[in-house]
Amino acid sequence: MKKKNFEDFTQEDNWRVFRIMAEFVEGFEDLGKITPAVSIFGSARTPVEDAYYKKTVEISGLLSKAGFSVVTGGGPGIMEAGSKGAFEAKGKSIGLNIDLPHEQRPNPFLTLSMNFRYFFARKVMFVKYATAFVIMPGGFGTLDELFESITLIQTKKINPFPVVMVGKEYWKGLLDWMNKEMVGRGFIDKIDMDIVHLTDDPQEVVKIITGYCKHAGVEIKCKK
């Protein structure tokens, strides 16, 4: 099989636009019906027996019972835990899967599964239909979603919805560094740190999000 060079790759850009457009159109059509929704992020490598896996199941179940759809990346680990909590609570469990070199299979706890080729199209869907983000412990992908959300809020490109970081032991070092270096050097303002909430309590996660919805006038149709 002939390997494509850079010129071949750029020659396909015009056709690539249509594939990108198709992902946006499908996402807008399917996800416009799931609001209000909360997107949950965390490591795909988190084992089932891990305390954060179990806590994510609890948080997701509470959110579902409170009337929210739960959106995850659709794969294993924390994504599976988020899907499982919503599924077991008989709520909407949406998985936005991504094509990767090492295939990521959808977890079995999804009521709606979508597949994306492009990370940026998938990331738009996570943000566009979210009432809040819940950030569990994770790696580069989790940090990507965390900083994307707080950047969009800081620059007023999206409404200032809650970004709730769960796991004080895991996240404290990062937040301390941000306060010391970013705030200390004037790269961000002290008030910018108020964008994120840090907790270990699943009940507090739901309280923060429902409190925001009440203040912002977001309608929540609580399940009977």
C-alpha positions in Angstrom: 0.0 0.0 0.0 1.4 3.4 -1.1 2.0 5.8 1.8 0.5 9.2 1.3 2.8 12.2 1.4 1.9 15.7 2.7 0.8 16.9 -0.7 -1.7 14.0 -1.1 -3.0 14.8 2.3 -3.7 18.5 1.6 -5.3 17.6 -1.8 -8.1 15.9 0.1 -8.9 19.0 2.3 -11.9 20.1 0.2 -13.6 16.7 0.6 -12.6 16.5 4.3 -14.8 19.6 4.8 -17.9 17.5 4.0 -16.9 14.8 6.5 -16.5 17.4 9.2 -19.8 19.0 8.3 -21.5 15.6 8.5 -20.3 15.1 12.0 -21.6 18.5 13.1 -25.0 18.0 11.5 -25.5 14.6 13.0 -24.4 15.8 16.4 -26.7 18.8 16.3 -29.6 16.7 15.3 -29.2 14.0 17.9 -27.9 16.0 20.8 -30.3 18.9 20.6 -32.9 16.7 22.4 -30.8 15.7 25.5 -30.7 19.0 27.4 -30.1 19.7 30.2 -27.0 17.6 30.2 -23.8 17.2 32.2 -20.6 16.0 30.6 -18.4 13.8 32.8 -14.6 13.4 32.0 -11.9 11.2 33.5 -9.4 8.5 32.7 -10.2 5.6 30.4 -7.7 3.5 32.5 -9.6 3.7 35.8 -10.4 0.1 36.9 -13.8 -0.9 38.1 -12.6 -1.5 41.7 -11.2 2.1 41.9 -12.8 4.4 44.4 -13.2 7.1 41.7 -15.0 4.7 39.4 -17.5 4.0 42.2 -17.8 7.7 43.0 -18.5 8.5 39.4 -21.3 5.9 39.2 -22.8 7.5 42.3 -22.5 11.1 40.9 -23.9 10.1 37.5 -26.9 8.3 39.1 -27.7 11.3 41.3 -27.5 13.6 38.3 -29.8 11.4 36.3 -32.3 11.3 39.1 -32.1 15.1 39.3 -33.2 15.3 35.7 -30.0 15.6 33.7 -28.8 13.6 30.8 -25.2 12.3 31.3 -22.7 12.6 28.5 -19.3 10.8 28.5 -16.7 9.8 25.9 -18.5 6.4 25.6 -15.5 4.3 26.4 -14.1 2.4 29.4 -12.9 3.6 32.9 -14.5 6.8 34.2 -16.5 7.1 31.0 -18.0 3.7 31.6 -18.7 4.6 35.2 -20.6 7.8 34.2 -22.6 5.9 31.6 -23.4 3.1 34.1 -24.7 5.4 36.8 -27.1 7.1 34.4 -28.1 3.8 32.8 -28.9 2.1 36.1 -30.9 5.2 37.2 -32.9 4.7 34.0 -31.8 8.1 32.6 -30.2 9.2 29.3 -26.7 8.0 28.9 -25.0 9.4 25.9 -21.6 8.3 24.6 -19.5 10.4 22.2 -16.9 7.9 21.0 -13.8 8.7 19.0 -11.8 6.7 16.4 -8.4 6.0 17.8 -5.3 4.0 16.6 -6.1 1.6 19.5 -9.8 1.0 19.1 -12.0 2.4 21.8 -15.1 0.3 22.0 -18.4 1.8 23.3 -19.2 0.7 26.8 -22.5 -1.3 27.3 -24.3 1.3 29.3 -25.3 3.8 26.6 -28.8 4.8 25.5 -27.3 6.8 22.6 -23.9 6.1 21.1 -22.3 8.4 18.5 -18.9 8.0 16.8 -16.6 10.8 15.8 -13.5 10.9 13.6 -12.5 14.4 14.6 -11.6 15.4 18.1 -12.6 19.0 17.6 -16.1 18.1 16.4 -16.6 15.8 19.4 -15.3 18.5 21.8 -17.9 21.0 20.4 -20.6 18.5 21.3 -19.4 18.1 24.8 -19.5 21.8 25.4 -22.5 22.9 23.3 -25.1 20.8 25.1 -23.6 20.9 28.6 -25.1 22.6 31.6 -22.0 21.6 33.6 -18.7 19.7 33.4 -17.7 17.1 36.0 -13.9 16.5 35.9 -12.8 13.2 37.6 -9.1 12.2 37.9 -7.6 11.6 34.4 -4.8 12.2 32.0 -4.0 14.4 29.0 -7.5 14.1 27.5 -9.2 15.1 30.8 -6.9 18.1 31.2 -7.6 19.1 27.7 -11.4 19.2 28.4 -10.8 21.0 31.7 -8.7 23.8 30.3 -10.8 24.1 27.2 -13.9 24.7 29.3 -12.3 27.2 31.7 -10.7 29.1 28.8 -14.1 29.4 27.0 -15.7 30.6 30.2 -12.8 33.0 31.0 -13.0 34.6 27.5 -16.8 34.7 27.7 -17.3 32.5 24.6 -19.8 30.3 26.6 -22.0 30.8 29.6 -20.1 30.4 32.9 -21.5 27.0 33.8 -20.0 25.0 36.7 -16.8 23.1 36.2 -16.7 20.7 39.1 -13.4 18.9 39.8 -13.8 15.8 42.0 -10.9 14.5 44.0 -9.2 16.9 46.3 -6.1 14.7 46.8 -5.7 14.3 43.0 -6.3 17.9 41.9 -4.9 19.9 44.8 -1.3 20.0 43.5 -2.5 21.4 40.1 -4.7 24.0 41.7 -2.0 25.1 44.1 0.4 25.4 41.1 -2.1 27.5 39.2 -2.6 29.8 42.2 1.1 30.2 42.8 2.4 30.5 39.3 -0.4 31.6 37.0 -2.1 34.0 39.5 1.2 34.9 41.1 2.8 35.9 37.8 -0.4 37.8 36.7 -1.0 35.4 33.8 -4.6 34.9 35.0 -6.6 36.9 37.6 -7.4 35.6 41.0 -11.1 35.6 40.2 -10.5 33.2 37.3 -9.9 30.5 39.8 -13.5 30.8 40.9 -14.5 29.2 37.6 -13.7 25.8 39.1 -15.2 24.0 42.1 -13.3 21.3 44.0 -15.1 18.7 46.1 -15.1 15.0 47.1 -18.8 14.9 47.9 -21.2 13.5 45.2 -24.1 15.3 46.8 -22.2 18.6 46.6 -21.6 18.1 42.9 -25.3 17.9 42.3 -26.0 20.8 44.6 -23.5 23.0 42.7 -25.0 22.1 39.4 -28.7 22.4 40.3 -27.9 25.7 42.1 -26.5 27.1 38.9 -29.5 25.9 36.9 -31.9 27.6 39.4 -29.9 30.9 39.2 -29.5 30.7 35.4 -33.1 29.7 34.7 -32.3 26.4 33.2 -35.3 24.1 33.3 -34.8 20.7 34.9 -37.5 18.1 34.4 -36.9 16.0 37.4 -37.8 12.3 37.1 -40.7 10.9 39.2 
